Amino acid sequence: MAEKKGSRKLVWLIAALLVMTTSLAAANVYLLMDKNGGDKLAAKVVQTARSPIYVKVAPFTVNLRDDLCGRHLLYAGISLQVGDSTTEDFLNDFMPQVRSRLLLLTSGQKAEEMMTPEGKEALIEKILALFEEELVSGQPTLRVDDVLFTEFIVQ
């Protein structure tokens, strides 16, 4: 008889633990959802699941503007994070124009500025501004979200 009483307590203990675990899981799900039924949470999951789109710009070397009596070069590799495949296709199709604008922009920079983190951030902002202007007439609206330096040497 003692065995039945002990096993009955074990069954009740397991049942109580199961109810508590289920209650905690339900409470976590409720707290993670917002008032719209979790629409924002689901959107975040979908957004993070989608892979970003990158357009690689082949590395290039330019002479930098220098007010001092030295000569400096910038060797840079860039990847552009874009928001849609239309922008990706357009930039790949018109890569010579993209590279030309990047070369003109970077060759006008000062070496001293390019060596600091602030100078690199300023260059990123200038590059992003390039894509707000038309490269060719009749182009679609470009969604360039970020500029990533994959290589960057000032010498």
C-alpha positions, 0 to 999 in steps of 0.5 A: 500500500505504501507504494501506491501512496508514494506513486500517487504523490509523484503523479500529483507532483508531475501534474502540478509542475506541468500546470506551472510550466504551461502557465509560465509559458503562456504568461511569457507569450502574453507579455511578449505580444503587444496590444495588436495581437503580436503584429509588431513582434511578427513583423520583427521576426519576418524583418530579421529573417529576411537577408540584407541585400548588398551591392559590392563595389570593387576596391579602388585607389585614389590620391587624396587632397593634401594641404601639406607637402605629402602625398596620400592614397586611399585604398577602399572597398565598399559594400552598399546595403540596399533596401530592395532588388530594384536598387540592387539591379540598377546599381549593378547595371550602372556600376561604372557611374557609381564608381566614377562618382565614388572616385570623384568624391573620395579624391576630394577628401583630406588624408588627415580626416580619413584617418579618424572615425569621425572622418569615416562617418562623414564620408559615409554620409557623403556617399549616402547623399550621392545616391539621392542625386540621379545617376542617369535620367529616369532612374528609379528611386534608390534605397541605399540604407548603409555604406560599409567599408570592407577595406580601408587604407590611408597611406 
